[in-house]
Amino acid sequence: MQLTRARTALCVAALGALVLVSSGARADGRASASTTLFLEPGTGTTVTNITPQVDLSQNLGDDVTLSVGYEADIVSGATERLVDAPGIDVVTGASFDDIRHSVRGGFEIRHDVASLAGSYTFGTESDYQSHAFSLTAAAELFDRNTRLELSYARAFDRVCNLSQPRATEAVERQALDSSDGCFTENTARTTNDLALHNFQLSWTQAWTSTLAVQLTATANLAHGFQTNPYRAIWLGRGGAQEHAPEDRARYALGVRVNWWLRPIRGAVQLAGRIYRDTWDVESFTVEVAYEQHLGSLFRLRARGRYYGQSAAAFYSDDYGREPRGQYFVGDRELSELTSILVGGRFAFVPESDDEGHVLGFLAGLELVARFDWLIRDYANFRLSGLEPTDTQAFVISGGIEAGW
């Protein structure tokens, strides 16, 4: 069933691309395909995630671009089912294997120095469904040295859960055992809604021909079910499905600086971000990157990133001994943590001929390979008193992008 849906979505994306190409006033489009492997090894909790995706876009004249895309998220592994229960194997019965399918379509309308872009995405998996759309308005001012951009995104999500009409209190609710029967007429299953709003305002300024700075402000509002329905928390005498506030507001400010070193054909990139939300999580991110042209065919980019955050106000490593009021969660991403990421990106860009073509018919071609290594440190997260072993992750991806 999952493979059938994947083939159907791919056919829809391919058919849409053919329509775009055949209806365009001129052949001016792009296509990209990539696959990403995420590997998080751990003793009994290894997670593997493979994400293939394809995107196609076509210009209709000079002012309109249409696009379609498809992405699959193939995930398998194991995670804790009952957090912090004394003497219990927290991994037993917690294996998972699922595929998420996501189909999207979008447009961009341009006129002189202004543009309007929009998109719609539908995502589905065995226990989660999402409808999302976004709108982005942009303007370029002062000889196009200044760019202002305002965007809004809205998602309507549905989460499968265990139907428990008699469990009136959070401490009485049990965790979902499997995704069997989700989004059907099965009376043992129900759905919880999650509404997401995202606002972003950015200002990009080219101060000189070699220096550009971007400032970004974002706000995210979430209302609804925001926990893992499969995870239960040990509360001293028994376990209950984790319980978090229904409302969460996130706010962030970011800055990015790009400095082009013309004599050596390199670029220095600096970025910083501060964040706070209404769950009392605070974080900051610092990133440094350097990109270098190697001759006329290759580009190499290396980066390093440091991230640190505080714990949520209601987070506890052991709710049986140290409760935090009415809420209880086992999500380690809500605990105090720091992480370091190092990685690199290698791109091969073949030269074009005298007519501006690559391989005789393409307007451009780029082959990309990327590798990232992530190391995390959880200061106050334990599984039944034991330190987690899945604190490292590796991301490997490869892709191709072509224009016509």
N, C-alpha and C positions, 0 to 999 in steps of 0.2 A: 504493500500500500504506500509506504513512504517513497520507494523508488518510483512508483507510478506517478505520484505527485511531483517528484523532482523532474522527471522527464516532461511532464505536462508544462511545468513552469518554464523549463528551458525552451520548449517549443514556442510558448507564448512570447518569450523574450526574443527569440530568433525571428519569429514572424513579424513582430513589431519592428525589428531592425530592418527587415526587408522592405516593409511598408515605408519606413522613413527614408531609406535610400532611394526607392523608386519614385517617391513623391517629391523629393527635394528639387529645388530649382537648380542646384549645382551639387556636384559631388564634394562635399566638405563635411566629413564626419570623423569620428574616432571610435575605436574599439579597444577594450582592455580585458585581459583575463589573468587571474592570479589564484594561487593556492597558498594558504598559510597553515602551518603546523604549530600548535601550542602543546607543549609537553610539560607537565608538572609532576615529577616523580616523587613518590613517598612510600613509606612502608604501609602497604595495604590501602593507600588512598591515592594512587596514581591517576591522574586525569589526562586524557588525550583529546585534543580538539582539532579537527581538520575543517578548514573553511575555504571551499572553492567559490569563486564568484566571477561573473562576467558583466560588463557594462558596455552599452552601445549608445552613441549619440549621433545626431545628424542635423546639420544646419539646413533650414528652409529659407533660402535667400540669405540676406545679411543680418536680419534682425531677430530671427527666431531659431531656437535650438530645442529639439525634442530628444528625450533619452529614455532608455529602458534598462533594467538590470535584474539580475537574479543572484541569490547567495544561499548557500547551504551551510549549516553549522552542524557538523557530525561530531558528537561528543560521547565519550565513554569513560568509565572509571568507577570510583567508589568514594564515598564521603561518610562522615559520621551521621548516624541516625538518631542516637540518643546521647546527648552531650553531658559528660561529667557524672554519669551513673557509676557509683563505686563497684568495682569488680566485674564490670560488664564490658565485653568487647564492643567498642563503639562503632566498629566497621561492619559487623555481621549484618547481612541483609540490606546493606546500603549501596549496592551496586546500581549503576544506571547506564543506560544506552539509549540515545535519542537523536533525532535529526530535526533541525529547525529549517524550514523553507521560508525564504523571503523574496517577494517579487516587488519591484518598484518601477515607477514611471515618473517623468518630470518634464518641465519646460523652462525655458528662459526667453524673455522678451527684452530686447535692447533697443534703446532709442537715444542717439547722441551720447550723452554722458550718464544716462540713467538706465537701470535694468530692474526687472522683476522676475524672480525665479520661484518655482513651486514644485513640490513633489508629493507623491503618495506612496506609502509602503504597506504591504500586508504581510505579516509574518505568522506562521503557525507551526506548532509542534504538538506532541501528544498531550501536553498539560498546560499549554499557554497559547493565547492568540492575541494579536495586536493589529490595530488599524492606526496609522499615523500619517499626518500630513505636515508640511512646512511651507512657509512663505518667507522670501528674503527680498528686501528692497535695498538697492545700492545706488550711490551717486558718486561721480568723480568730479572733483572741483579743482580750481586753480591750476589750469593746464594739466589736469589729470595727475597732479602730484599729491592730491588728497583724496582718500576714498572713505566714505561713510557707509556703513552697512547695518541694517536692522533686520532681525529675523525672529520669527515666532514658530514654534513647533508644538503640535498637540498630538497626544497618543491616547487611544482608548484600548486598554488592555483587559484581558479576562484571564484569571488564574483558576485552575482546577483545584478543588479542595474536597475534603471529606465532609459529607452531609451529617451534621450532628445537631438536630433541632432541640434535643433535650439538654445539651451542654450550654447552659446560660452564662456560665462564668468561664473566663479564659483558662483557669487552672483545670477545667474539666475537659477541655478539647484535646483530642488525640491527633497525632500526625497522620497524614495521608500515607497509605502503605504502597500504592502503585498508581500509575496513570490509567490503568484499565477502566474503561467506562467513562472516561472524561469526555465532555461535550457530546454526550448522548442522553437518552432518556433514563439512564440508570439512576434510580432513586438514592443510591448510596453515594452519589457524587453531586456536588454543587459547584457554583462558580463565584468567585469574588472579583469585584471590579477594581481597577487601578487607573486613575486619571492622572496624566502627566502634562504639564505646561512648561515650556522652555522659552525664555526670552534672551536675546543676545544683541548687544550693541558693540560695534567695533569701529575704530578709527585707525586708518593706516596712512602714514605720512612719509613721503620720500623727501628727506631733508636735503640730500645731495644726490648726485648720480650714483653714489656708492653706498649710501646709508639710508635705511628705511626702518621705521619704528611702528609697531602696531600695539594699540591698547584695546583690551577687550573686557567687557563687563557682562556677566551672565547671571541669570536667576532661574531657578528650577523649582516648580511647585508640584508636589505629589500628594494625592489623596486616595486612600484605599488600602488594599492588602499589600503589605510591603515586606513580608517574611517568606521563608522557605517552608512550603506546606508539608514537606517530608521530614522536617527536623523537629525533634522534641528535646525539651530541657529538663534535666533532673532537678526537682524542687525540694528534695529532702525525703519525701515519702513516696514519691512517684514522679512520672514524667508527664509533661503536657506540651502540646504544640507551641512553638515559640510565638511570642506575642509582642508586637511593637506598635508604637503610635500610628494612627491612620494618616496623620498629616506630617509632612516634612518639607521645609523650605530650604533651598541651598542657594548660596551667593558666592561669587568668585570674581576676582579681578586679576587680569593677566597682562603681561607686557612681553613683547618679543622684538628683538633687535637683529637686523640682518646687515652685515657690513661686508661689502664686496672688496676684496683685495685685488685690484686690477692687475698690478705688475706680475703677480704669481698665479693669477686666475684661480683664486681661492675665495672662500666666504666663511666668515665667523658668524655663528648664530647663538644668541643668548636669550634665555626665556626664564620668566619667573611667574609664580601664581600663588595667591593666597585665597583661602577658602574657609567658610564657616556655614554651619546649618543650625536649624532649630533643635536638633538632637544633641547639640553642644559638641559636635565634632569640628575641630579646627585643624587645618593642614596648610603646608606650604610646599612648593615644588620649585626646584632650581635645575635648569638644564643648560648644558653647553654642548655645542656641536661645531664641527668644522667640515666643510666640503671642498674638495680639490679636483680640478680638472686635470686629468692625466692625458696629455696630448689632446687630440681632437675627437677621440672615440670613447673615452672612459671618464667616469666620474666616481669618486670615492668619498663617502660621508661617514664620519665617526661621531658618536654622541655619548654623553654620560648624563645621568639624571639622578637626583636625590629627592626623596619624598619622605615627609614625616607628618604624623597626625596624632591627635589626642583621641581618647576613647569617648564613646557616646555617654551621656549622663547616666543612662540606665544600664550600662554594660557591667557585667560581673563575670568573673572567671568561675564562680561557684555560687549559684543562686540558692543552693541548699543551706550554705553557711553565711553568705553575704548577699541577701536579697537587695534589690534596688527599686522597691516600690511595686507598682502594678505591672511593669513590663519585664520581660525576660527573653533574651535572644542568645543564639549560639553562633552568630555570624562573626567570624574573627576579623572581618573587615571593619567592624565597629569597635574593635579594641585598639589600644595604643600600638602603633607600629611605625617602622621605618623601612625604607626600601632603597636599593641602589640598582640602577639599570645601566648597562653598558652595551653598546651595539654598533653595528655598521651597516652600510648600504652600498652596493656596487651596481653601477649602471653602465650599460654598453649602448651607445648611440651611433649607429652606422652613418657614414657621411652620405650626403645626397649628391646626385649627379648634376650636370650643368642645368638641367631643367627642374631641379629641386625635388627629384624623386629618389626614393630608396627602393632597390630591387626592381627598378623600372616602372613601378606603378603606385607606390605608397608615398604619401606626403610626409611621412615621418615614421620612425620605428625606434622603440626603446625596450631593452631587456633589463630587468631589475632582479637582484637577489639581496635579501636582507636577513640579518641575524641579530637577535637581542638576547641578553642573559639578565635575568631578574633575580635578585637576592632580597628576601624579606626577613625582618626580625620582629617577632611578636613578643613584646615585653611582658604581657600579662594574659596570654592565651594558652591554655593547656587542655588536653583531652584526658580526662580522668587522672589529672596530675602529671601527665607526660607531655613533654615538649613535642610540638608537631614536627614531622619529618619532611613534609612537603613545603619547604620554605624557599625552594628555588624553582624557576621556570625558564623554559627556553622557547623562543619564537623564531621559526624559520619560514621564510616565504620567498616565492619566486613569481614573477609576472612578466607579461608582455603587453605593450601598448602600441597601437598602430593608427596612423591617420591616412585618409584618402581624399 
